[in-house]
Amino acid sequence: MTQADDHGTTGGTPELIRIEDPWPPDEPRLAVQLRVWRLAPGRLAVVFADDIMADDRLTPLIRRIAADYPEDSIAFSYEEVTTAASQGHYATLALTDDGRLRVTVLDGTASWDLHRALGPTLRDTGRPDDDGLLWGGP
């Protein structure tokens, strides 16, 4: 089961349980950063990050993560990192009933809600050479 809009925790501290950069390592054309948090028993938050807009290439990645954690409810998000061509943003991801990817860009309030829900590890696990506003920046 997957969920796109529920990043809240049940009062506990989210635990960062998986980081892979790039992911999946066996498919360089799909390489994104992957981070997975345990929010509570049976609940995960997954954030994919890349420097291009979210698109259909993420559909098989969402399916792979869902298969890796079949017993968990998963909230999927995407971080488009800041580049010269983009101001960057966060979005929620969901697969529609017909298997298409739905991307909902988060406004400022929803982005801050994501930051509060996942804690400082949302910023602290970025690429060390990136000092942008997203992807582990200041």
N, C-alpha and C positions, 0 to 999 in steps of 0.2 A: 504494500500500500504506500502511496506517495501523497504528500501534501505540499502545496506551494506557499501557503500563507501563514503557517503557524510556526514561528521561530521562538516563541516564548518558552521559558523554562518553567518548571514547577517549583521554583524557589531554590534549586540547587545551582551549583556552578557548572557550566558546560565544560566538558573535558575534550580537548583536541586529541583525537585518537588516530588520525591518519593524515599524512602530508606526502604528496607525490608531485614532483616537479621535474620533468614534464610527465603528464599522465594522459593516456596510457603510454608507457615507454616503448611498446612494440609498434606504435602507429604514429610516426613523427608528424604526419600531416594533420593529426588531431590533437597534438600535444597542447595541453592546458595545465594550469596548476590545479590540483585537487586538494581540498581540505575537508575533513569530516569531523564533526563534533558529536559527542554523546550528550544529549540534553537531559535525558531521563531514561530509565529502563524502557526499552522499546521505541525510543524517539531519537532520531538523528537530524542534524542539519548538515547539508553538503553545499560547499561553495566551490564552483569552478571559476577560474580566473584566466583571462587572456587579454591581449591588447587589441582585439577586434570585437565587433558586435556579436552578440549571441546569435546563432543561426542553427539550421537543421543538423549540422555536424555534431551537435550536442545530444541529439536524440539517442544514438546508440550508447553514448557515455552514460546517460541517465539510466538506460536499461541495464547496463553493466553494473552500475552501483546498486540498483534495486536488486539485482541478482546476487550481489555480494552480501547484502543485508536483507534477506527475504522476510525475516520476522519483525522488521522495524518499520515504523512510519517515518517517512523521510521528507523533509522540507528542502527543496532544491533552490539554490540561488546562483547568480552569476555576477562576477565583478569584471566590468570592462575597465582595465587600468588606464590611467592617464597617459596620453601620448600627445605628440604635436598635432595629431589629427583629431583627437577626441578629448573631451573634458572628463571622461570616465563616468561611470555610474554603476549602481547596483540594480539588479532585477531579480524577480522570482521567475522560476521556470516550472512549467507543468506540461505534461503530455495530455492532449485532448483525447476524447473517446476514439477519434479516427487516427490517432498516433502522431498527430502533428505537434510541433513544439509551440507552446504559448509563452511569450516573453512579456512580462509586465515590469516596466522600469519603475523603480521605487522613487518616490519624491523625497525631499529632504527629511521629513518626519519619519517616514518608513525606513529610510537608510539609517537614521539614528537608532530606530527601534532594533534593527538588525545588529548594529554595533553593541547596543546594550545587552541584547539577548546572548550574543556569542562572546562578549567580554573582550579584553585586550588582545587575546590571541588572534582576533580577526585582523588586527594591524601588525602584530608582532611576528607573524610567520611569513611575511612577504620576502621578496627577493632583496638581498642585502645591498645590491647596487642600485636599487630604485628608490629615489627620494621623493617620488610623486605623492599626491594626496591619497591615493589608493594603493592597494597592494603592499601594505606594510610601511607606507610612508610615515612622515612625522605626525 
